[in-house]
C-alpha cells in the first residue's frame, strides 16, 4: 500500500504544530513547504529531529520556482540556488526537491532547452544522492500540461530526474489522464492529490484558495488515481491543499479529515486495484425511513405549524 502524506501548507499554525497534528492523525510522511520552514524559529536539523521523533518521513521539500529555460546570467544563478537548496535538503534529511514549471516572463520555451537544464541538474543532484521532481503548473508560462512535463523528463533521461503528478493541475484544466498510464511508475517521484468544487474562477485563484480533500469537490480524482495505479507507481500519495478555511481552522481536525479522505479514496479504488486494499470500510448506512422531524422556528411560525 502507498504511504500516506500531506504537505505542511495544507494546515494552519506553526511548523511544529503542523507536524505534530500530521503525526497524530496517522500520516506516514510529510512534504515540507519552504515558507513554513523559513517562518519557523528552528533550523532544518531541528525539524529533521522532530520528524524523526514523530516517526514522520520527509518525502519532499518544495517548491523551487522558475528554474528551467532561463537565459544567462539567470540560468547560472538558478544552478547556484539549487545547490543551496540541496544543502538544506541534506540537513532536513529528505532526498526529493519539487520544481514547478516556470512562470517567469523571462523564461524561454523549448522542450530540449528545459531537458538540458534538468539533465545538468540531475547530475548535480545525483552527486549528493538526491532527486528532482518536475511538476507542470496549470498556469506555467511554457509548460502547463503534465504531458509536456513528462516529455521534458523523458528527454532529460537522467535517473535523478522524474515527474510529479498533481491531480488538480491535471484535472482542473480538463487534460485527459489516460496518457499517464504510459509513464513508467519508477519515473513518477511523487503523486499529489487535491479535489476542488467547480467554480467560475481563473485557475490560479481557484487553486490557491479553493482546493479540497479528495471526495469533497467535483473533480474526477478517482479517474486520476486509476490512471496512476496503471503505471505501477508505489510511492506516497500526498495531499496538497491550498484552502483559506483549512489554514484558518484547527490543524488537528484538518489533518484527521485529510487522512480520512485518503482512506475513503483507497477503499473506493480497492475493488479494481488490489494494491489499495486494506481493511475494508464498513458499508454505508442505509436509511429505513423518517422517525422524527424537528423544526427551529420563531413563535409566529410555531403557531402556524401547530394548526
LUMROVEX-310764 format. One line per field, with one value per atom (N, C-alpha, C): residue number from 0; atom name; x, y, z. Coordinates in steps of 0.001 Angstrom, whole numbers. Example, Ala and Ser with C-alpha at 12.3 -4.5 7.8 and 13.67 -1.06 7.14 Angstrom:
pos: 0,0,0,1,1,1 .
site: N,CA,C,N,CA,C .
x: 13190,12300,13200,12850,13670,12900 .
y: -5690,-4500,-3300,-2250,-1060,30 .
z: 7800,7800,7800,7080,7140,7870 .
//
This chain:
pos: 0,0,0,1,1,1,2,2,2,3,3,3,4,4,4,5,5,5,6,6,6,7,7,7,8,8,8,9,9,9,10,10,10,11,11,11,12,12,12,13,13,13,14,14,14,15,15,15,16,16,16,17,17,17,18,18,18,19,19,19,20,20,20,21,21,21,22,22,22,23,23,23,24,24,24,25,25,25,26,26,26,27,27,27,28,28,28,29,29,29,30,30,30,31,31,31,32,32,32,33,33,33,34,34,34,35,35,35,36,36,36,37,37,37,38,38,38,39,39,39,40,40,40,41,41,41,42,42,42,43,43,43,44,44,44,45,45,45,46,46,46,47,47,47,48,48,48,49,49,49,50,50,50,51,51,51,52,52,52,53,53,53,54,54,54,55,55,55,56,56,56,57,57,57,58,58,58,59,59,59,60,60,60,61,61,61,62,62,62,63,63,63,64,64,64,65,65,65,66,66,66,67,67,67,68,68,68,69,69,69,70,70,70,71,71,71,72,72,72,73,73,73,74,74,74,75,75,75,76,76,76,77,77,77,78,78,78,79,79,79,80,80,80,81,81,81,82,82,82,83,83,83,84,84,84,85,85,85,86,86,86,87,87,87,88,88,88,89,89,89,90,90,90,91,91,91,92,92,92,93,93,93,94,94,94,95,95,95,96,96,96,97,97,97,98,98,98,99,99,99,100,100,100,101,101,101,102,102,102,103,103,103,104,104,104,105,105,105,106,106,106,107,107,107,108,108,108,109,109,109,110,110,110,111,111,111,112,112,112,113,113,113,114,114,114,115,115,115,116,116,116,117,117,117,118,118,118,119,119,119,120,120,120,121,121,121,122,122,122,123,123,123,124,124,124,125,125,125,126,126,126,127,127,127,128,128,128,129,129,129,130,130,130,131,131,131,132,132,132,133,133,133,134,134,134,135,135,135,136,136,136,137,137,137,138,138,138,139,139,139,140,140,140,141,141,141,142,142,142,143,143,143,144,144,144,145,145,145,146,146,146,147,147,147,148,148,148,149,149,149,150,150,150,151,151,151,152,152,152,153,153,153,154,154,154,155,155,155,156,156,156,157,157,157,158,158,158,159,159,159,160,160,160,161,161,161,162,162,162,163,163,163,164,164,164,165,165,165,166,166,166,167,167,167,168,168,168,169,169,169,170,170,170,171,171,171,172,172,172,173,173,173,174,174,174,175,175,175,176,176,176,177,177,177,178,178,178,179,179,179,180,180,180,181,181,181,182,182,182,183,183,183,184,184,184,185,185,185,186,186,186,187,187,187,188,188,188,189,189,189,190,190,190,191,191,191,192,192,192,193,193,193,194,194,194,195,195,195,196,196,196,197,197,197,198,198,198,199,199,199,200,200,200,201,201,201,202,202,202,203,203,203,204,204,204,205,205,205,206,206,206,207,207,207,208,208,208,209,209,209,210,210,210,211,211,211,212,212,212,213,213,213,214,214,214,215,215,215,216,216,216,217,217,217,218,218,218,219,219,219,220,220,220,221,221,221,222,222,222,223,223,223,224,224,224,225,225,225,226,226,226,227,227,227,228,228,228,229,229,229,230,230,230,231,231,231,232,232,232,233,233,233,234,234,234,235,235,235,236,236,236,237,237,237,238,238,238,239,239,239,240,240,240,241,241,241,242,242,242,243,243,243,244,244,244,245,245,245,246,246,246,247,247,247,248,248,248,249,249,249,250,250,250,251,251,251,252,252,252,253,253,253,254,254,254,255,255,255,256,256,256,257,257,257,258,258,258,259,259,259,260,260,260,261,261,261,262,262,262,263,263,263,264,264,264,265,265,265,266,266,266,267,267,267,268,268,268,269,269,269,270,270,270,271,271,271,272,272,272,273,273,273,274,274,274,275,275,275,276,276,276,277,277,277,278,278,278,279,279,279,280,280,280,281,281,281,282,282,282,283,283,283,284,284,284,285,285,285,286,286,286,287,287,287,288,288,288,289,289,289,290,290,290,291,291,291,292,292,292,293,293,293,294,294,294,295,295,295,296,296,296,297,297,297,298,298,298,299,299,299,300,300,300,301,301,301,302,302,302,303,303,303,304,304,304,305,305,305,306,306,306 .
site: N,CA,C,N,CA,C,N,CA,C,N,CA,C,N,CA,C,N,CA,C,N,CA,C,N,CA,C,N,CA,C,N,CA,C,N,CA,C,N,CA,C,N,CA,C,N,CA,C,N,CA,C,N,CA,C,N,CA,C,N,CA,C,N,CA,C,N,CA,C,N,CA,C,N,CA,C,N,CA,C,N,CA,C,N,CA,C,N,CA,C,N,CA,C,N,CA,C,N,CA,C,N,CA,C,N,CA,C,N,CA,C,N,CA,C,N,CA,C,N,CA,C,N,CA,C,N,CA,C,N,CA,C,N,CA,C,N,CA,C,N,CA,C,N,CA,C,N,CA,C,N,CA,C,N,CA,C,N,CA,C,N,CA,C,N,CA,C,N,CA,C,N,CA,C,N,CA,C,N,CA,C,N,CA,C,N,CA,C,N,CA,C,N,CA,C,N,CA,C,N,CA,C,N,CA,C,N,CA,C,N,CA,C,N,CA,C,N,CA,C,N,CA,C,N,CA,C,N,CA,C,N,CA,C,N,CA,C,N,CA,C,N,CA,C,N,CA,C,N,CA,C,N,CA,C,N,CA,C,N,CA,C,N,CA,C,N,CA,C,N,CA,C,N,CA,C,N,CA,C,N,CA,C,N,CA,C,N,CA,C,N,CA,C,N,CA,C,N,CA,C,N,CA,C,N,CA,C,N,CA,C,N,CA,C,N,CA,C,N,CA,C,N,CA,C,N,CA,C,N,CA,C,N,CA,C,N,CA,C,N,CA,C,N,CA,C,N,CA,C,N,CA,C,N,CA,C,N,CA,C,N,CA,C,N,CA,C,N,CA,C,N,CA,C,N,CA,C,N,CA,C,N,CA,C,N,CA,C,N,CA,C,N,CA,C,N,CA,C,N,CA,C,N,CA,C,N,CA,C,N,CA,C,N,CA,C,N,CA,C,N,CA,C,N,CA,C,N,CA,C,N,CA,C,N,CA,C,N,CA,C,N,CA,C,N,CA,C,N,CA,C,N,CA,C,N,CA,C,N,CA,C,N,CA,C,N,CA,C,N,CA,C,N,CA,C,N,CA,C,N,CA,C,N,CA,C,N,CA,C,N,CA,C,N,CA,C,N,CA,C,N,CA,C,N,CA,C,N,CA,C,N,CA,C,N,CA,C,N,CA,C,N,CA,C,N,CA,C,N,CA,C,N,CA,C,N,CA,C,N,CA,C,N,CA,C,N,CA,C,N,CA,C,N,CA,C,N,CA,C,N,CA,C,N,CA,C,N,CA,C,N,CA,C,N,CA,C,N,CA,C,N,CA,C,N,CA,C,N,CA,C,N,CA,C,N,CA,C,N,CA,C,N,CA,C,N,CA,C,N,CA,C,N,CA,C,N,CA,C,N,CA,C,N,CA,C,N,CA,C,N,CA,C,N,CA,C,N,CA,C,N,CA,C,N,CA,C,N,CA,C,N,CA,C,N,CA,C,N,CA,C,N,CA,C,N,CA,C,N,CA,C,N,CA,C,N,CA,C,N,CA,C,N,CA,C,N,CA,C,N,CA,C,N,CA,C,N,CA,C,N,CA,C,N,CA,C,N,CA,C,N,CA,C,N,CA,C,N,CA,C,N,CA,C,N,CA,C,N,CA,C,N,CA,C,N,CA,C,N,CA,C,N,CA,C,N,CA,C,N,CA,C,N,CA,C,N,CA,C,N,CA,C,N,CA,C,N,CA,C,N,CA,C,N,CA,C,N,CA,C,N,CA,C,N,CA,C,N,CA,C,N,CA,C,N,CA,C,N,CA,C,N,CA,C,N,CA,C,N,CA,C,N,CA,C,N,CA,C,N,CA,C,N,CA,C,N,CA,C,N,CA,C,N,CA,C,N,CA,C,N,CA,C,N,CA,C,N,CA,C,N,CA,C,N,CA,C,N,CA,C,N,CA,C,N,CA,C,N,CA,C,N,CA,C,N,CA,C,N,CA,C,N,CA,C,N,CA,C,N,CA,C,N,CA,C,N,CA,C,N,CA,C,N,CA,C,N,CA,C,N,CA,C,N,CA,C,N,CA,C,N,CA,C,N,CA,C,N,CA,C,N,CA,C,N,CA,C,N,CA,C,N,CA,C,N,CA,C,N,CA,C,N,CA,C,N,CA,C,N,CA,C,N,CA,C,N,CA,C,N,CA,C,N,CA,C,N,CA,C,N,CA,C,N,CA,C,N,CA,C,N,CA,C,N,CA,C,N,CA,C,N,CA,C,N,CA,C,N,CA,C,N,CA,C,N,CA,C,N,CA,C,N,CA,C,N,CA,C,N,CA,C,N,CA,C,N,CA,C,N,CA,C,N,CA,C,N,CA,C,N,CA,C,N,CA,C,N,CA,C,N,CA,C,N,CA,C,N,CA,C,N,CA,C .
x: 845,0,880,462,1214,1196,2310,2365,1473,957,66,823,687,1446,557,1033,340,1388,1135,2032,1706,2741,2513,1694,1712,940,-559,-975,-2399,-3004,-2161,-2648,-2326,-3025,-2777,-1702,-1168,-259,1207,2053,3498,3915,5122,5565,5541,5986,5986,4566,3620,2219,1657,2004,1538,2075,3361,3975,3375,3121,2519,1095,344,-1014,-991,-48,75,413,1361,1744,598,-79,-1174,-2323,-2540,-3625,-3323,-2031,-1667,-990,-543,182,1560,2073,3398,4493,4155,5167,4621,5522,5128,5981,5365,6100,6326,7560,7870,7814,6944,6821,7839,8588,9708,9290,8155,7726,7483,6994,6791,8119,9142,10458,11077,10970,11590,10941,9636,8924,9017,9630,9744,11102,11163,12381,13527,13240,14290,14868,16038,16699,16298,16788,16403,16804,17933,18334,17363,16852,15872,14573,14165,12948,13155,14346,14648,14527,15039,14963,13521,12740,11339,10584,10806,10131,10551,11822,12294,11598,11493,10839,9358,8741,7317,7083,8174,8093,7482,7850,7409,8599,8452,9477,9180,10201,10028,10204,9096,9164,9585,9468,9849,9996,10817,10948,10505,9671,9115,8716,8524,8780,10064,10629,11708,11101,11101,10361,11290,10717,11338,12756,12893,14229,14557,13756,14158,13955,14786,14597,14959,15832,16199,17460,17518,18739,19819,21047,22120,21963,22337,23018,22067,20729,19774,19950,20328,20488,21564,22707,23789,23366,22632,22161,21204,20388,19447,20162,21246,22000,22659,23098,23655,22565,21363,20225,19926,19963,19665,20667,21933,22945,22663,22195,21856,20642,19680,18525,18972,19920,20431,21094,21829,22436,21360,20298,19213,18522,18292,17634,18439,19747,20574,20520,20345,20154,18784,17778,16434,16341,17181,17120,16117,15865,14986,15766,15348,16121,15400,14186,13410,13091,13444,13120,12049,10971,9906,10196,10273,10408,9140,8484,7274,7630,6843,7174,7250,8122,8489,7310,7126,6096,6712,8031,8702,8551,8252,8207,9555,10634,11970,12313,11494,11833,11680,12476,12477,11831,11056,10400,11345,10798,11577,11768,11258,11368,12830,13624,15023,15821,15538,16240,15977,14703,14351,14968,14950,15525,17017,17719,19150,19388,18545,18688,18485,17476,17204,18263,18812,19875,21084,21446,22571,22247,21010,20623,20616,20204,20218,21614,22606,23994,24412,24034,24395,23687,22409,21644,22190,22504,22964,24264,25124,26385,26148,24972,24637,23640,23276,22284,20873,20603,19303,18573,17280,16445,15682,15223,14449,13187,12031,10763,10224,9723,9233,7719,7061,5600,5130,4159,3576,2494,2737,1696,675,-589,-1637,-1540,-798,-612,851,1618,3009,3116,4202,4338,4502,5348,5587,5131,5120,4713,3580,2378,1226,457,1014,372,1343,858,1747,2387,1737,2309,3575,3601,4824,5902,5490,6461,7101,6285,6827,7793,7480,8377,9726,9718,10970,11755,11073,11733,12265,11475,11893,13150,13179,14348,15560,15323,16448,17156,16376,16916,17988,17600,18544,17845,18496,17827,17431,18057,17724,16618,16085,15024,13754,12654,11371,10247,9039,7871,7079,6429,5480,4103,3152,1790,879,145,-776,-2172,-3117,-4462,-5122,-4907,-5538,-4997,-3685,-3085,-3428,-3796,-4213,-5711,-6512,-7965,-8652,-8182,-8852,-8851,-7742,-7778,-8503,-8841,-9549,-8652,-7373,-6481,-6889,-6832,-7129,-6049,-6461,-5494,-5035,-5628,-5262,-3786,-3205,-1802,-858,-1314,-459,-61,-933,-683,574,1048,2251,3535,3423,4610,5090,6354,6846,6689,6209,5954,7175,8369,9569,10065,9458,9798,8817,7809,6921,7486,7976,8642,7673,6510,5526,4178,3111,1741,1067,583,-115,-1600,-2421,-3864,-4582,-5540,-6435,-7686,-8795,-10071,-10406,-11524,-11970,-13399,-14201,-15544,-15446,-16410,-16460,-16801,-15911,-16108,-15729,-16376,-16044,-14962,-13722,-12587,-11404,-10467,-9209,-8533,-7764,-7272,-6287,-5539,-4602,-5346,-6362,-7146,-7889,-8406,-9118,-8198,-6971,-6019,-5542,-5275,-4656,-5615,-6923,-7865,-8972,-9234,-10438,-10197,-8969,-8754,-9430,-9726,-10335,-9772,-10110,-9657,-10395,-9787,-10465,-11844,-12831,-14200,-15021,-14380,-15103,-15413,-14958,-15160,-15799,-15583,-16237,-15275,-13986,-13019,-12986,-12755,-12734,-11405,-11175,-9913,-9761,-10873,-10806,-10284,-10718,-10235,-8736,-8312,-6884,-6092,-6594,-5877,-5854,-6891,-6874,-5772,-5582,-4503,-3144,-3004,-1745,-1482,-2513,-2347,-1868,-2308,-1920,-429,246,1682,2528,1934,2703,3380,3016,3604,3433,4526,4491,4879,5019,5436,4277,4532,3488,2398,1212,101,17,238,385,-690,-1370,-2381,-1695,-2028,-1523,-2728,-3169,-4439,-4211,-4464,-4459,-5912,-6244,-7628,-7636,-8260,-8245,-8895,-9969,-10648,-9783,-9117,-8241,-7123,-6562,-5439,-5876,-7186,-7698,-8304,-8444,-9102,-8125,-8626,-7828,-6918,-5617,-4677,-4961,-5285,-5538,-6748,-7845,-9052,-8860,-8166,-7919,-7074,-6057,-5208,-6007,-6872,-7710,-8642,-9267,-10155,-9387,-8154,-7343,-7035,-6648,-6352,-7602,-8737,-9987,-10284,-9999,-10276,-9406,-8158,-7281,-7756,-8157,-8639,-9888,-10797,-12010,-11678,-10752,-10356,-9752,-8878,-8271,-9334,-10309,-11377,-12202,-12435,-13211,-12444,-11110,-10287,-9978,-10083,-9638,-10267,-11580,-12147,-11441,-10957,-10286,-8769,-8243,-6796,-6426,-6103,-5824,-4717,-3803,-2713,-3234,-4467,-5046,-5865,-5947,-6829,-6188,-6908,-6522,-7708,-7887,-9079,-10279,-11252,-12360,-13193,-13695,-14570,-15938,-16631,-17998,-18869,-19856,-20728,-21496,-21875,-22635,-23960,-24324,-25605,-26750,-27822,-28992,-30152,-30814,-31943,-33153,-33813,-35012,-36297,-36174,-37360,-37114,-38145,-38045,-38819,-38138,-38791,-39152,-38497,-38727,-38241,-39002,-38611,-38714,-37668,-37661,-37545,-38361,-38336,-37792,-36951,-36476,-37124,-38111,-38882,-39144,-39586,-39962,-41395,-41875,-43187,-44318,-44200,-45260,-45388,-44255,-44277,-44685,-44327,-44702,-46215,-46902,-48360,-48946,-48355,-48849,-48636,-47479,-47199,-48105,-48528,-49351,-50781,-51217,-52608,-52866 .
y: -1195,0,1244,2258,3509,4208,4832,5618,6851,7315,8482,9702,10799,12003,13231,14345,15624,16732,17799,18952,19880,20445,21314,22545,22956,24129,23906,22665,22339,22705,22960,23132,24511,24868,26125,25935,27064,27013,27073,27031,26992,25595,25489,24226,23077,23311,22215,21766,22721,22370,21537,21920,21174,19745,19610,18282,17379,17935,17125,16706,17606,17264,16189,16289,15311,13929,13890,12607,12019,12861,12374,11823,12391,11913,10538,10190,8868,8854,10012,10043,9405,8881,8264,9263,10207,11093,12517,13455,14862,15568,16509,17435,18723,19181,20431,21579,22541,23728,24759,25337,26204,27367,28006,29139,28736,27508,27032,26920,26464,26325,27691,28613,29926,30748,30568,31366,30761,29589,28922,29242,29293,29720,28728,27446,26424,26182,25559,25261,23907,23576,22313,21067,21112,19938,19695,20790,20647,20039,20457,19906,18437,18114,16709,15851,16355,15602,15461,16547,16482,15450,15456,14479,13056,12877,11548,11114,12031,11713,11399,12038,11823,10653,10007,8888,9328,10534,11067,11134,10575,10719,11971,12767,13934,13450,13370,12791,13807,15122,16126,17486,18320,19731,20538,21560,22301,23715,24629,24455,25177,24774,25509,26073,27396,28046,28608,28724,29456,28976,27663,27095,26968,26207,25776,26878,26814,27685,29139,29444,30836,31209,32446,32904,33218,33349,33788,35280,35779,35049,34346,34460,33842,32326,31714,30260,29831,30489,30149,30403,31484,31785,30705,30166,29120,27853,27507,26331,26577,27807,28136,28063,28546,28442,26982,26158,24735,24088,24453,23880,24255,25478,25880,25110,24857,24041,22620,22098,20752,20700,21760,21822,21696,22476,22496,21135,20520,19211,18165,18217,17235,17437,18679,18920,18431,18582,18110,16588,15967,14517,14032,14846,14409,14382,13531,13384,13925,14494,14908,16395,17097,18512,18639,19361,19609,20908,20821,22007,22143,23294,23528,24320,24151,24738,26259,26803,28215,29115,30197,31188,32552,32642,33923,34424,35720,36292,36224,36061,35992,34607,33620,32246,32028,31098,30748,29378,29232,27959,26947,25773,24737,23516,22372,21119,20728,20823,20402,21311,22604,23534,23158,22913,22533,21188,20241,18921,19023,19888,20079,20613,21570,22126,21046,20215,19176,18075,17802,16794,17254,18524,19049,19075,19460,19476,18063,17099,15708,15236,15659,15304,15864,17112,17747,17063,16743,16093,14697,13950,12574,12503,13499,13512,13577,14062,14167,13092,12202,11185,11735,12813,13471,13280,13616,13520,14832,15045,16240,15809,16289,16010,17266,17128,18260,18185,19290,19359,20453,20140,21127,21912,23205,24075,24363,24379,24623,26019,26924,28281,28528,27471,27631,28404,29155,30012,29199,28199,27369,25927,25465,24085,24142,23773,23752,22441,21459,20171,19074,18121,17064,16277,16243,15504,16179,17512,18225,18060,18089,17877,16495,15491,14143,14076,14770,14753,15378,16427,17038,16051,15397,14402,13247,12811,11693,12046,13255,13660,13957,14414,14617,13294,12219,10859,10721,11103,11007,10333,9380,8649,9524,10691,11567,12561,12493,13407,12610,13015,12351,13369,12875,13748,13687,14793,14844,15113,14265,14383,14935,15985,16650,16576,16031,15830,17149,18207,19483,20011,20002,20565,19754,18503,17690,17805,17812,17718,19072,20088,21392,21969,21861,22353,21405,20212,19253,18392,18223,17377,15906,15129,13693,13005,12084,11428,10072,9595,8259,8163,9286,9257,8965,9168,8877,7409,6561,5124,4703,5550,5208,5643,6365,6813,5672,5295,4238,4660,3749,4075,4566,4054,4468,5850,6439,7810,8817,8335,9217,9297,10460,10600,10951,11513,11856,12081,11685,11965,12825,13987,14908,14908,14914,14813,16030,16514,17581,17524,17840,17980,19472,19841,21239,21313,22232,22442,23154,22937,23642,25106,26005,27435,28195,29315,30177,31161,30672,31471,31228,32181,31889,30756,29958,28705,28933,30048,30323,30600,31463,31756,30519,29758,28518,27578,27427,26515,27017,28303,28847,28994,28985,29284,28244,27382,26560,25067,24620,23173,22509,21233,20477,19059,18305,16923,16071,14980,14089,13682,13787,13445,14618,15772,16950,17929,17635,18546,17849,18414,17927,17342,17293,16773,15239,14588,13113,12548,12712,12274,10753,10026,8571,8149,8831,8535,8823,9926,10261,9148,8672,7651,6314,6013,4784,4835,6018,6173,6042,6607,6494,5035,4346,2949,2080,2405,1615,1718,2747,2905,2001,1483,713,1580,2848,3766,3216,3234,2665,3671,4951,5966,6521,7581,8147,8876,8897,9722,10896,12098,13259,14300,14722,15767,17133,17934,19308,20216,20847,21568,23035,23906,25346,25756,26085,26392,27366,28515,29547,29067,28305,27816,26809,25931,24955,25665,26711,27412,28298,28486,29268,28387,27105,26201,25418,24356,23503,22597,22677,21810,20342,20045,18656,18093,18858,18365,18259,19242,19203,17993,17698,16538,15243,15120,13922,13795,14903,14871,14475,14971,14626,13145,12570,11135,10325,10730,10027,10064,11204,11306,10339,10154,9199,7767,7455,6103,5794,6766,6565,6381,7187,7058,5685,5234,3913,2818,2959,1962,1908,3056,3100,2484,2576,2037,554,51,-1308,-2405,-2345,-3441,-3663,-2586,-2714,-2747,-2217,-2127,-2701,-3993,-4648,-3986,-3236,-2596,-1595,-1110,-153,-832,-2141,-2825,-2899,-2424,-2575,-3190,-2860,-3319,-2561,-3248,-2542,-1746,-618,192,-465,-166,-667,-80,-839,-298,918,1767,2959,2568,3310,3060,3460,2696,2991,3413,4462,4969,4061,3743,2911,3712,5040,5877,7065,7848,9040,8803,8944,8705,9970,11081,12298,13496,14575,15824,16949,17739,18861,20166,21157,22457,23505,24379,25524,26770,27326,28446,29466,30667,31665,31409,32216,31965,32080,33040,33220,31984,31512,30336,29086,29037,27875,27740,28877,28834,28355,28794,28366,26871,26363,24940,24073,24619,23838,23675,24459,24368,23066 .
z: 0,0,0,-763,-817,540,901,2125,1979,3107,3110,3607,2862,3156,3009,3544,3392,3401,2653,2629,3788,4404,5561,5205,3935,3525,3684,3847,3946,5294,6298,7666,8221,9283,9984,11047,11541,12675,12299,13322,13131,12683,12160,11572,12573,13798,14769,15102,15164,15419,14267,13054,11886,11913,12189,12181,13254,14418,15485,15120,14482,14058,12979,12061,10974,11533,12457,13058,13873,14650,15494,14660,13478,12616,12037,11931,11429,10074,9585,8318,8483,7359,7355,6989,6107,5541,5445,5122,5047,4001,3293,2434,3219,3284,3971,2968,3240,2398,2874,1942,2307,3205,2910,3733,5182,5392,6759,7497,6782,7403,7687,6716,6868,7975,8164,9172,10570,10675,11971,12584,13892,14572,14514,14370,14406,13015,12977,11718,11168,9962,9322,10104,10798,11585,12743,13319,14402,13879,12679,12078,11726,11241,10940,12197,13310,14568,15031,14917,15329,14495,13186,12329,12693,12995,13414,14701,15655,16925,16729,15729,15449,14496,14065,13120,11790,11355,10069,9122,7941,6918,6095,5823,4953,3519,2784,1441,389,688,-306,357,-272,94,-1117,-881,-2006,-1598,-2585,-4016,-4425,-5542,-6200,-7480,-7614,-8701,-9780,-10975,-12094,-12389,-12552,-12794,-14277,-15006,-16344,-17390,-18441,-19596,-19392,-18451,-18211,-18997,-19506,-20176,-19148,-19620,-18721,-18419,-17257,-16179,-15207,-15462,-14528,-14457,-15584,-15588,-14592,-14637,-13710,-12265,-12049,-10694,-10194,-11103,-10704,-10260,-10937,-10508,-9150,-8915,-7596,-6529,-6862,-5923,-5608,-6651,-6460,-5513,-5639,-4746,-3296,-3064,-1693,-1183,-2083,-1688,-1358,-2121,-1846,-462,-119,1216,2292,2123,3106,3181,2013,1986,2744,2604,3299,4811,5242,6673,7134,6273,6608,6593,5772,5659,4633,3599,2516,1218,288,-949,-2180,-2019,-3191,-3147,-4227,-4403,-5478,-5157,-6129,-6868,-8197,-9050,-9869,-9755,-10549,-11802,-12847,-14139,-14058,-14874,-14827,-15203,-14447,-14769,-15079,-15073,-15266,-16702,-16883,-18237,-18948,-18188,-18788,-19313,-18976,-19348,-20845,-21357,-22774,-22945,-23994,-24242,-24866,-25149,-25813,-24934,-25409,-24660,-24465,-25529,-25427,-24502,-24537,-23648,-22184,-21865,-20495,-20128,-21062,-20790,-20502,-21235,-20988,-19578,-19166,-17817,-16759,-16952,-15956,-15982,-17148,-17202,-16385,-16549,-15769,-14278,-13946,-12536,-11964,-12779,-12334,-11982,-12762,-12460,-11107,-10857,-9586,-8415,-8611,-7548,-7251,-8308,-8130,-7339,-7493,-6746,-5242,-4846,-3422,-2985,-3895,-3570,-3502,-4255,-4232,-5553,-5543,-6737,-6932,-8166,-8504,-9234,-8761,-9421,-10082,-11305,-12096,-12203,-11849,-11849,-12802,-13636,-14540,-13814,-13579,-13041,-14133,-13775,-14766,-15367,-14735,-15254,-15638,-15845,-16259,-17566,-17719,-18901,-20185,-20162,-21347,-21148,-19903,-19600,-18588,-19036,-18123,-18198,-18886,-19120,-18686,-17893,-17396,-18531,-19693,-20826,-21343,-21335,-21714,-20647,-19379,-18300,-18429,-18751,-18912,-20089,-21184,-22339,-21984,-21173,-20716,-19860,-18935,-18082,-18925,-19890,-20746,-21534,-22090,-22879,-21992,-20784,-19860,-19599,-19517,-19455,-18376,-17161,-16045,-14872,-14218,-13126,-11943,-11786,-10661,-11002,-12217,-12658,-12940,-12307,-12526,-12576,-12739,-12826,-11525,-11204,-10094,-10686,-10356,-10875,-9793,-10131,-9207,-9811,-9057,-9608,-10000,-9217,-9564,-10882,-11052,-12260,-13509,-13329,-14469,-14736,-13669,-13827,-13991,-13286,-13357,-14771,-15532,-16910,-17870,-17384,-18225,-19089,-18712,-19501,-19354,-20426,-20305,-19477,-18627,-17740,-18262,-19334,-19828,-20188,-20656,-21073,-19912,-18690,-17532,-17485,-17978,-17887,-18639,-19564,-20332,-19640,-18519,-17785,-16885,-16962,-16058,-14599,-13782,-12384,-11638,-12004,-11279,-11688,-12736,-13118,-12527,-11815,-11060,-9647,-9266,-7972,-6846,-7182,-6157,-6827,-6136,-6584,-5523,-5953,-5058,-5399,-4367,-4559,-3990,-4754,-4302,-5162,-4563,-5250,-5251,-5846,-5810,-6324,-5781,-6332,-7675,-8526,-9807,-9556,-9971,-9758,-11021,-11246,-12380,-11937,-11887,-11432,-12350,-12371,-13045,-12286,-13005,-12429,-11284,-11316,-10232,-8924,-8972,-7762,-7280,-8214,-7891,-7118,-7603,-6973,-5620,-5505,-4302,-3125,-3396,-2317,-2114,-3096,-3017,-3233,-3090,-3153,-1955,-2105,-1011,-1018,5,70,-960,-1407,-2350,-1845,-2736,-2373,-1897,-1656,-1186,-2316,-3516,-4638,-5823,-7005,-8217,-9243,-8950,-9915,-9862,-11000,-11030,-10515,-9216,-8618,-8711,-8621,-8748,-10112,-11161,-12512,-12619,-12023,-11985,-11300,-10159,-9413,-10141,-10892,-11679,-12731,-13343,-14320,-13648,-12455,-11710,-11343,-10878,-10466,-11619,-12835,-14002,-14312,-13782,-14027,-13145,-12065,-11096,-10052,-9988,-9005,-7591,-6821,-5473,-4398,-4764,-3808,-3002,-2239,-1376,-2147,-1561,-2029,-1067,-1587,-715,-996,47,-61,-92,-1096,-1159,-1363,-276,-272,90,-877,-608,-380,851,1190,2367,2184,3224,4519,4406,5611,6358,5634,6285,7038,6423,7037,8203,8360,9489,10572,10306,11240,12093,12684,13563,12741,13002,12289,12591,13838,14230,13490,13444,12787,11276,10694,9252,8882,9688,9409,9481,10474,10602,9396,9005,7840,6583,6462,5300,5232,6355,6359,6029,6564,6259,4765,4121,2685,1889,2312,1629,1842,3065,3360,2538,2435,1646,170,-352,-1755,-2019,-1137,-1294,-1261,-374,-264,-1546,-2160,-3401,-4565,-4527,-5609,-5439,-4217,-3897,-4755,-5102,-5897,-7231,-7855,-9148,-9035,-7922,-7753,-6385,-6329,-5040,-4237,-4907,-4171,-3150,-3339,-2407,-1312,-1382,-443,933,1913,3305,4005,5246,5936,5374,4777,4119,5108,4628,5461,5568,6630,6781,5677,5192,4146,4641,3699,4065,4713,5730,6388,5464,5501,4678,5573,5158,5935,5752,6868,6803,6878,6817,6902,7818,8062,8905,10191,11320,12593,13340,13011,13787,12977,12990,12337,13349,13459,14394,13612,13977,13327,14298,13801,14586,13987,14686,14148,15255,14859,15859,16329,17276,17880,16873,15956,14951,14073,13577,12714,13486,14767,15574,15644,15794,15830,14523,13422,12109,11902,12348,12178,13050,14195,15124,14638,13671,13197,12442 .
//
